[in-house]
């Protein structure tokens, strides 16, 4: 399957070139896991996307070794700022 030109240009330039939903779906396909939209605001993900795109072109699966989940990545992005309190209620 060929990566659409708009998705490829977005990954390589960091500038949105086409439909965001297409880009988001392809980014998840390249990584092999869901990506929250706030993660696109992190510089590191763009480097990983370029590597994942090159791996896709070579037919090699790419797994960036994401060691944190979405909440941990959000907390990392917040740095020393106060953290939100998240309550989980089960019945």
C-alpha positions as a printed NumPy array, in Angstrom:
array([[  0.   ,   0.   ,   0.   ],
       [  1.375,   3.396,  -0.974],
       [  1.438,   6.276,   1.494],
       [ -0.611,   9.138,  -0.017],
       [  1.387,  12.162,  -1.188],
       [ -0.351,  14.543,   1.241],
       [  0.526,  12.298,   4.199],
       [  4.117,  11.94 ,   3.004],
       [  4.5  ,  15.719,   2.581],
       [  2.985,  16.356,   6.018],
       [  5.432,  13.948,   7.684],
       [  8.469,  15.237,   5.824],
       [  7.687,  18.958,   6.157],
       [  5.717,  19.147,   9.411],
       [  3.143,  21.269,   7.574],
       [ -0.377,  19.922,   7.103],
       [ -0.762,  18.986,   3.436],
       [ -4.171,  17.412,   3.02 ],
       [ -6.877,  15.988,   5.228],
       [ -5.89 ,  15.645,   8.903],
       [ -7.992,  12.501,   9.342],
       [ -6.053,  10.768,   6.551],
       [ -2.745,  11.845,   8.083],
       [ -3.826,  10.703,  11.576],
       [ -4.971,   7.299,  10.284],
       [ -1.694,   6.786,   8.412],
       [  0.394,   7.86 ,  11.4  ],
       [ -1.37 ,   5.208,  13.493],
       [ -0.845,   2.651,  10.727],
       [  2.865,   3.489,  10.516],
       [  3.302,   3.216,  14.301],
       [  0.993,   0.244,  14.78 ],
       [ -0.862,   1.804,  17.705],
       [ -3.307,   4.641,  18.444],
       [ -1.98 ,   8.197,  18.667],
       [ -3.757,  10.945,  20.58 ],
       [ -3.95 ,  14.245,  18.721],
       [ -2.026,  16.114,  21.451],
       [  0.962,  13.86 ,  20.736],
       [  1.412,  15.56 ,  17.352],
       [  2.467,  18.641,  19.32 ],
       [  5.58 ,  16.827,  20.557],
       [  8.767,  17.245,  18.548],
       [  9.859,  13.64 ,  19.13 ],
       [  6.889,  12.144,  17.29 ],
       [  7.865,  13.869,  14.044],
       [ 11.331,  12.309,  14.104],
       [  9.744,   8.917,  14.764],
       [  7.244,   9.46 ,  11.93 ],
       [ 10.071,  10.131,   9.471],
       [ 11.815,   6.924,  10.566],
       [  8.534,   4.97 ,  10.389],
       [  7.849,   6.307,   6.885],
       [ 11.308,   5.244,   5.687],
       [ 10.795,   1.8  ,   7.251],
       [  7.382,   1.511,   5.525],
       [  8.991,   2.342,   2.181],
       [ 11.517,  -0.466,   2.748],
       [  8.788,  -2.91 ,   3.794],
       [ 10.091,  -3.194,   7.361],
       [  7.656,  -2.909,  10.281],
       [  8.473,  -0.06 ,  12.651],
       [  7.675,   0.013,  16.344],
       [  8.999,   3.139,  18.075],
       [  9.173,   1.368,  21.427],
       [  6.655,   3.647,  23.041],
       [  7.288,   3.035,  26.71 ],
       [  4.598,   5.355,  27.964],
       [  0.88 ,   5.524,  27.479],
       [ -1.113,   8.592,  26.486],
       [ -1.428,   9.911,  30.052],
       [  2.282,   9.583,  30.745],
       [  3.105,  11.393,  27.515],
       [  0.682,  14.165,  28.494],
       [  2.316,  14.478,  31.928],
       [  5.744,  14.616,  30.283],
       [  4.519,  17.406,  28.04 ],
       [  3.201,  19.334,  31.074],
       [  6.601,  19.112,  32.771],
       [  6.617,  20.849,  36.171],
       [  3.139,  22.322,  35.71 ],
       [  0.403,  21.071,  38.059],
       [ -0.99 ,  17.724,  36.952],
       [ -4.709,  17.109,  36.437],
       [ -6.479,  14.762,  38.806],
       [ -8.181,  11.903,  37.007],
       [-10.796,   9.939,  38.894],
       [-11.85 ,   6.521,  37.652],
       [-15.078,   5.192,  39.104],
       [-16.131,   1.595,  38.571],
       [-19.269,  -0.163,  39.697]])
